[in-house]
Each structure stands twice: as C-alpha cells, then as structure tokens.
Amino acid sequence: MFTILSLKNGIDNVRGFYSQGINAGLKAKDNDLAFIRSDEICDISAVFTTNNFQAAPIRHFKRYPKAFKTNFILINSKNANAMTGERGIKDIDTILNELKKNIPTIQNPVMSSTGVIGYTLPKEKIISAFKKFDFNSIDSNSAAKAIMTTDTFKKELSFKVILPDGKDFYIAAICKGAGMINPAMATMLCFIITDAEIPKKDMDELLQQSVKSSFDTISVDGDTSTNDTVMLLSNAKSKAYDKEAFKTVLNALTKELSLQILKDAEGSNKVVAFEVLNAATKKEAKKAATMLSNSLLVKTALFGEDPNWGRIASTIGASGIDAEEEKLTIKYDNITVFSKGSNKMDENIEKQALKVMQQDSFKITCDLDKGSSSYTAFGCDLSYEYVKINADYRT
C-alpha cells in the first residue's frame, strides 16, 4: 500500500523544478510575474475553459504541436491578455522570444495570464523584468503570491508519495481563483508539477478525470472565465510511478484546491455541498446539483442564513429534471425540513436548521426518490451587495 504525506512549501519540494515570483510593475507593489522551470524537458497536459472566447495564452498553447514538451511556464497577473485578438498571441511570441535570450535552454515555453480582460500585455515591462529573475530560485511562496488577483490568500499544496517498493515521487501545485467561478472550471489558474515517471496517456486521462471531480464541481457566481487553465507537468526525475497512487493524490490535491477557491470566493463566508440523491439519471442529478450551486437566489439565502427550503425546492423544480414534490426530501445536514410533500419546518426544526446554516460549511441534501443516481456540487454564499454590484471584467 502506498503512503501519502502532506508537505509544506508547495512546489519547492518537487525534484528538478525551480520557481519565483517578482514585481514587474503590472501591480503597484505586489508580485505580478512568476515562472516555473524544470531542468529536464516535461510532458504537459492541460484543461482549459469552455468559454468560446478563449484568451490569447490558451490560443498560443494550442498552436504548439500535439503532445509537445516544455520546460518553462511564464505567468502574469493583473492583465488577462483576453479579447486581444491576433495581437495578443503575437505579444506572447515577442515576450517568449526575448525570454529565450535569457535562458537558451528553454524549449516550447508556455505563457499563462490572469487579470483584466480587453487590454494588451505591457510587453516592455514584462521583458525588462526578466533581469530581476533568478532562474535557479526555488521559491514557491513568491510564485504563488504573484499569480493572485482578487485572492485573499495564496494557494499551494505539496505531497510526497511513498510506494510499497520504497521508491517515492512528489506532486505539488500553486493555484489562484476567487471570482467568476462556474462548474465549467473556475476563474482560475492551476499549475501542477510532479517528478513521477507518469506516461503521457495517463497524465491526460487522470487530469481530465480529476478536474471533473473537483474544479468542475464548484460555483461562486455562475460565470465562466476566458482564461481558466489547469496544467500538469512531469519531468519523470523520480523514476517512480504507480497509477492508483498518482490518481489518489492528484484527486486529493485538486479537490483541496477547489475548496480553497470557494473559501476565498469574493463576498463569501460559507462553503456548501449540494448533494442530490436518487435522481432518475446521473445527468439529471448533476443538472440539479449544479443549478443549486449556481443559483443566486440560493446563494443570497445562504448569506442571510435563511433556512427557507422553498428556494431549494424552487430551483430543483426550475431545473426541468424528473422530480415530484410528493417524493422530494430536503435536509440541512441531518435536519429534515421537507419530506415527501410535507413541510417539517416548525419552530424547533427552524432553530436547528438555522444553527446548521450558521456554520462555515455544511451540506444540503435533496433526495428525489426517482432512481439511484447521485451527484454533489459545491457552492458558496454571496452577499446581496456582491450580486448587485459585481459587474467588472476581471478574470
């Protein structure tokens, strides 16, 4: 049996990788430009936003040959380089070509951006900042801070996996995300690195599965960004790999990071699991749970700590799935507030439900009694003020 150990210092732990974040002048004083570099060429897998207007960095990535390898990622915050057309892609080429002059060993460098939509990159600032980098630095802390936008805390995780034969590998990630979150990934960037000797086909398969069970299940405000990106890089330096172990630790890493995004959501105080049980099909269970996690009506009720189950029932009914009020049961954690067409919300039950809603995290369960399929989506509360005035264009 394999062993998984949680470590400090994020991506600093992984063999053969280097990282750093600096201030390039995109922000007034905080770090805004970061790199992740490997001393060995890496296989890379990626999952991107489903938004039709994908940002220039994603379009640039897709112009590389299929199954290309890389050893360098450059990341900037403050500017999304989205909705910038062909010029946005050419700006990336200019920046990366200048980067190669600083590090001739770079192969197929990748760029990723997050920030305000609709503005071209300040190329000169980024290029002139290269001289500030120490490309042999191992500083996950500064890199994790450099990719933050509206985040209130940095997000980084690291694990060591010890296999039964005594060999081990490391996996780690830095991540950003706080707003414009929708169950089609989130307004987020996530860079996962490993020294596991994982086959490329396993990377592609396991990353897709992991994203679906983590980042694809969370919702803040129902919007889908132009820049959403999850990347997985492996330099295989450990010479160790076990598919089941890697799958387990990758899923744990992405799930924890997705929940950290919800905890950091703009205007949010609570993380709520929306569990739909006994739906007619898996598709319908997912549809209902996702609508609950997306509903602004539900989010504001959570913020107001209002145990009115009517907003939950109304959202399920509006989803268009196979559901009947005579079969529906709704629970706040283990407190039943509605059962088989009967309102259970007397004074005592309401007090118990209120206590549940005053917690930082809890579960709302909706049993449809129509089949055997289930799905859980994750959402958060939002203030009335946030819902009313949130009209910016940052990613």
C-alpha positions in Angstrom: 0.0 0.0 0.0 1.3 3.5 -0.8 1.7 6.3 1.7 0.8 9.9 1.1 2.5 12.7 3.2 1.4 16.3 3.2 4.4 18.7 2.9 5.0 22.5 3.4 6.5 24.9 0.8 4.4 24.0 -2.2 6.2 23.3 -5.5 9.6 23.7 -3.8 9.6 20.0 -3.0 9.5 18.5 -6.4 12.8 17.3 -7.9 14.2 19.4 -10.7 11.8 22.3 -10.6 12.5 26.0 -10.0 10.1 28.9 -9.4 10.0 32.5 -8.3 7.6 35.5 -8.3 8.6 39.2 -8.7 7.1 42.6 -9.2 7.3 43.6 -12.9 5.4 46.8 -12.5 2.0 45.5 -13.6 0.8 46.0 -10.0 1.9 48.9 -7.8 3.9 46.8 -5.3 2.8 43.2 -5.1 4.3 40.3 -7.1 2.8 40.0 -10.6 5.1 37.8 -12.7 6.2 34.3 -12.0 7.9 31.3 -13.6 8.1 27.6 -13.2 11.1 25.9 -14.8 12.3 22.3 -15.0 15.9 21.3 -15.6 14.5 18.4 -17.7 12.0 18.5 -20.5 8.5 17.8 -19.4 5.4 16.2 -20.7 2.5 18.5 -20.3 -1.3 18.0 -20.1 -3.8 20.8 -19.9 -7.5 21.5 -19.4 -8.9 24.9 -20.5 -12.1 27.0 -20.1 -15.2 26.1 -22.1 -15.7 29.8 -22.9 -15.8 30.3 -26.7 -13.7 33.4 -26.3 -10.5 31.8 -25.0 -7.7 34.1 -24.1 -4.5 34.6 -26.1 -2.3 32.4 -23.9 -4.7 29.4 -24.4 -4.8 30.0 -28.1 -1.0 30.3 -28.2 -0.7 27.0 -26.3 -2.9 25.2 -28.8 -0.6 26.3 -31.7 2.1 24.0 -30.5 2.2 20.5 -32.0 0.1 17.9 -30.3 1.9 16.2 -27.4 4.7 18.8 -27.4 7.1 19.0 -24.4 8.2 22.1 -22.5 10.4 23.1 -19.6 9.2 26.6 -18.8 5.9 28.4 -17.8 5.7 32.2 -17.5 2.7 33.5 -15.6 1.5 37.1 -15.1 -1.4 38.6 -13.1 -3.2 41.9 -13.5 -3.7 41.5 -17.3 -5.6 38.6 -18.8 -4.5 39.1 -22.4 -8.0 38.1 -23.3 -10.2 39.5 -26.2 -6.9 40.9 -27.7 -7.1 39.1 -31.0 -4.1 38.0 -33.0 -2.1 40.8 -31.4 -2.4 39.1 -28.0 -0.8 36.0 -29.5 2.0 37.9 -31.2 2.7 39.7 -27.9 3.3 36.3 -26.3 5.7 35.3 -29.1 7.6 38.5 -28.6 7.9 38.0 -24.8 8.9 34.4 -25.1 11.4 35.0 -27.8 13.1 37.6 -25.5 12.9 35.1 -22.7 14.8 32.6 -24.7 17.7 35.1 -25.0 18.0 34.9 -21.2 17.7 31.1 -21.0 18.8 29.5 -24.2 17.9 26.0 -22.9 14.2 26.9 -22.8 12.1 24.7 -25.1 8.5 25.5 -26.2 7.8 27.9 -23.3 4.2 28.4 -22.3 2.6 31.6 -21.0 -0.5 32.0 -18.8 -2.2 35.2 -17.7 -4.9 36.3 -15.4 -6.4 39.8 -14.7 -8.5 42.4 -16.5 -10.0 41.4 -19.9 -9.6 43.5 -23.0 -6.1 45.1 -22.6 -2.9 44.2 -24.4 0.0 43.0 -22.4 2.6 45.6 -21.2 5.3 43.7 -23.1 8.1 46.1 -22.3 7.5 45.9 -18.5 7.4 42.1 -18.6 10.6 41.8 -20.8 12.5 44.3 -18.7 11.6 42.4 -15.6 13.4 39.2 -16.8 16.7 40.6 -15.3 15.1 40.5 -11.9 14.5 36.7 -12.0 16.9 34.2 -10.5 16.1 31.3 -12.8 17.7 28.9 -10.3 15.5 30.1 -7.5 13.3 27.7 -5.5 10.6 30.0 -4.1 7.1 28.6 -4.3 5.8 31.2 -1.9 6.7 34.2 -4.1 5.4 32.4 -7.2 2.1 31.6 -5.6 1.6 35.2 -4.5 2.5 36.5 -7.9 -0.4 34.8 -9.7 -3.1 36.2 -7.2 -5.6 38.7 -8.4 -8.6 39.1 -6.1 -7.5 36.2 -4.0 -7.1 37.0 -0.3 -4.6 34.2 0.4 -2.1 32.2 -1.6 -3.0 28.6 -2.6 -0.3 25.9 -2.8 -0.1 22.3 -1.9 2.5 19.6 -1.9 2.6 15.8 -1.3 5.1 13.0 -1.1 4.0 9.6 -2.2 6.0 6.5 -0.9 5.3 3.3 -2.9 5.5 -0.2 -1.5 8.9 -0.8 -3.1 10.3 2.2 -1.2 10.5 4.5 -4.2 8.8 7.8 -4.0 7.6 10.8 -6.0 6.4 14.3 -5.3 3.5 16.2 -6.7 2.7 19.9 -5.9 0.7 22.8 -7.2 0.1 26.6 -7.0 -3.4 27.9 -7.8 -5.3 31.1 -8.0 -9.1 31.7 -8.0 -11.7 33.7 -6.2 -14.4 35.1 -8.5 -16.2 34.3 -11.8 -16.4 30.7 -10.8 -18.7 28.3 -12.6 -18.9 24.5 -12.8 -17.0 24.5 -16.1 -13.9 25.0 -14.1 -13.5 28.3 -12.4 -11.8 31.7 -12.8 -8.7 30.0 -12.0 -5.1 29.1 -12.9 -3.6 25.9 -11.5 -0.1 24.6 -12.2 0.6 21.1 -11.0 4.1 19.7 -11.2 5.4 16.2 -10.5 8.6 14.2 -10.8 6.6 10.9 -11.1 7.5 8.9 -14.2 3.9 9.0 -15.4 3.1 8.1 -19.1 1.6 10.9 -21.1 -1.6 9.0 -21.8 -2.1 8.6 -18.0 -1.5 12.3 -17.5 -4.2 13.2 -20.0 -6.6 10.7 -18.6 -6.1 11.4 -14.9 -6.1 15.2 -15.2 -9.4 15.2 -17.1 -11.0 12.9 -14.5 -9.6 14.9 -11.6 -10.8 18.3 -13.0 -14.3 16.9 -13.5 -14.5 15.8 -9.8 -13.0 18.9 -8.3 -12.8 22.3 -10.2 -15.8 21.4 -12.4 -18.0 20.9 -9.3 -17.6 24.3 -7.7 -19.5 27.6 -8.3 -19.2 31.1 -6.9 -21.2 33.4 -9.1 -22.0 31.3 -12.2 -19.7 33.0 -14.7 -17.1 31.2 -16.8 -13.9 33.0 -17.5 -11.9 33.3 -20.7 -8.6 32.2 -19.0 -9.4 29.1 -16.9 -6.4 26.8 -17.1 -5.2 23.6 -15.3 -1.8 22.3 -16.3 0.1 19.2 -15.3 3.8 18.9 -16.0 6.1 15.8 -15.3 9.8 15.7 -15.6 10.0 12.0 -14.6 13.1 12.5 -12.4 11.9 10.2 -9.6 11.8 7.2 -11.9 8.8 6.1 -9.7 5.2 5.7 -10.6 2.0 3.9 -9.6 -1.2 4.8 -11.4 -3.6 4.2 -8.5 -1.3 6.2 -6.1 -1.0 9.0 -8.6 -4.7 9.1 -9.2 -5.4 9.2 -5.5 -3.0 12.0 -4.7 -3.9 14.1 -7.8 -7.6 13.9 -6.8 -6.9 14.9 -3.3 -4.8 17.8 -4.5 -7.3 19.2 -6.9 -10.2 18.7 -4.5 -8.5 20.6 -1.7 -7.5 23.5 -4.1 -11.1 23.7 -5.4 -12.4 24.0 -1.9 -9.8 26.6 -1.1 -11.1 28.7 -4.1 -14.6 28.5 -2.6 -13.3 29.6 0.8 -11.7 32.6 -0.8 -14.6 33.5 -3.0 -15.4 37.2 -3.2 -18.0 38.1 -0.6 -18.2 34.6 0.6 -18.3 33.2 4.1 -19.6 29.6 3.7 -18.8 26.5 1.6 -21.8 24.4 1.0 -22.2 20.9 -0.6 -25.3 20.4 -2.6 -26.0 16.7 -2.7 -28.7 15.3 -5.0 -29.6 11.7 -4.3 -31.7 9.1 -6.1 -32.2 11.0 -9.3 -33.5 9.2 -12.4 -30.1 9.6 -14.2 -26.6 10.8 -13.4 -27.1 13.6 -15.9 -30.2 14.8 -14.0 -28.5 14.5 -10.6 -25.7 16.7 -11.9 -28.0 19.2 -13.5 -30.0 19.7 -10.3 -26.9 19.9 -8.1 -25.2 22.4 -10.4 -28.2 24.6 -10.6 -28.4 24.7 -6.8 -24.7 25.7 -6.6 -25.2 28.3 -9.3 -28.4 29.9 -8.1 -28.0 33.5 -6.9 -31.4 33.1 -5.1 -29.9 30.2 -3.1 -26.5 32.0 -2.6 -28.1 35.1 -1.1 -30.3 32.9 1.2 -27.1 31.2 2.4 -25.5 34.5 3.1 -28.6 35.7 5.0 -28.7 32.3 6.9 -32.3 31.9 5.9 -33.4 28.3 6.3 -36.3 28.7 3.9 -36.2 25.5 2.0 -38.5 27.0 -0.7 -35.6 28.4 -2.6 -34.0 25.0 -2.8 -37.2 23.3 -3.9 -37.9 26.1 -6.4 -34.5 25.7 -8.0 -34.9 21.9 -8.4 -38.3 22.4 -10.0 -36.9 25.0 -12.4 -34.1 22.7 -13.5 -36.6 20.7 -15.6 -35.5 17.3 -14.3 -37.8 14.4 -13.4 -38.9 15.4 -9.9 -42.1 15.4 -7.8 -42.8 17.3 -4.7 -44.6 14.3 -3.2 -41.3 12.4 -3.4 -38.8 15.1 -2.5 -36.9 15.3 0.8 -34.7 18.2 1.8 -32.2 18.2 4.6 -29.8 20.7 6.1 -27.0 18.3 7.3 -29.2 15.8 9.2 -32.1 18.1 9.8 -35.1 17.3 7.6 -37.0 20.4 6.6 -39.2 19.0 3.9 -40.3 15.4 3.4 -42.5 13.7 0.8 -44.6 16.8 0.1 -44.8 17.8 3.8 -43.3 20.9 5.4 -41.4 19.9 8.5 -40.3 23.4 9.4 -41.9 24.0 12.9 -40.3 26.4 15.4 -37.9 23.7 16.7 -36.8 22.5 13.3 -36.3 26.0 12.1 -33.9 26.7 15.1 -32.0 23.6 14.3 -31.8 24.4 10.6 -30.6 27.9 11.5 -27.7 26.5 13.6 -26.7 24.4 10.6 -26.7 27.5 8.3 -24.6 29.5 10.8 -21.7 27.0 10.3 -18.8 27.8 7.9 -19.6 24.6 6.0 -22.5 22.2 5.7 -24.5 20.1 3.3 -27.9 20.5 1.8 -29.3 17.1 0.6 -32.1 16.7 -1.8 -33.4 13.2 -2.2 -35.6 12.9 -5.3 -36.6 9.3 -4.9 -36.7 8.8 -8.6 -33.8 6.4 -9.2 -30.4 5.6 -7.9 -28.1 8.3 -9.3 -26.4 11.0 -7.3 -24.1 14.0 -7.7 -22.6 16.6 -5.4 -21.7 20.1 -6.4 -20.1 22.8 -4.2 -21.0 26.4 -3.9 -20.8 29.3 -1.5 -22.9 32.2 -0.2 -22.8 35.6 -1.7 -24.0 38.9 -0.2 -26.8 40.9 -1.8 -24.4 43.7 -2.4 -22.0 41.4 -4.3 -24.7 40.1 -6.5 -26.0 43.6 -7.2 -22.7 45.4 -8.0 -20.5 42.7 -9.4 -20.1 43.9 -12.9 -16.3 44.1 -13.6 -14.4 42.2 -16.3 -11.5 40.7 -14.4 -10.6 37.0 -14.6 
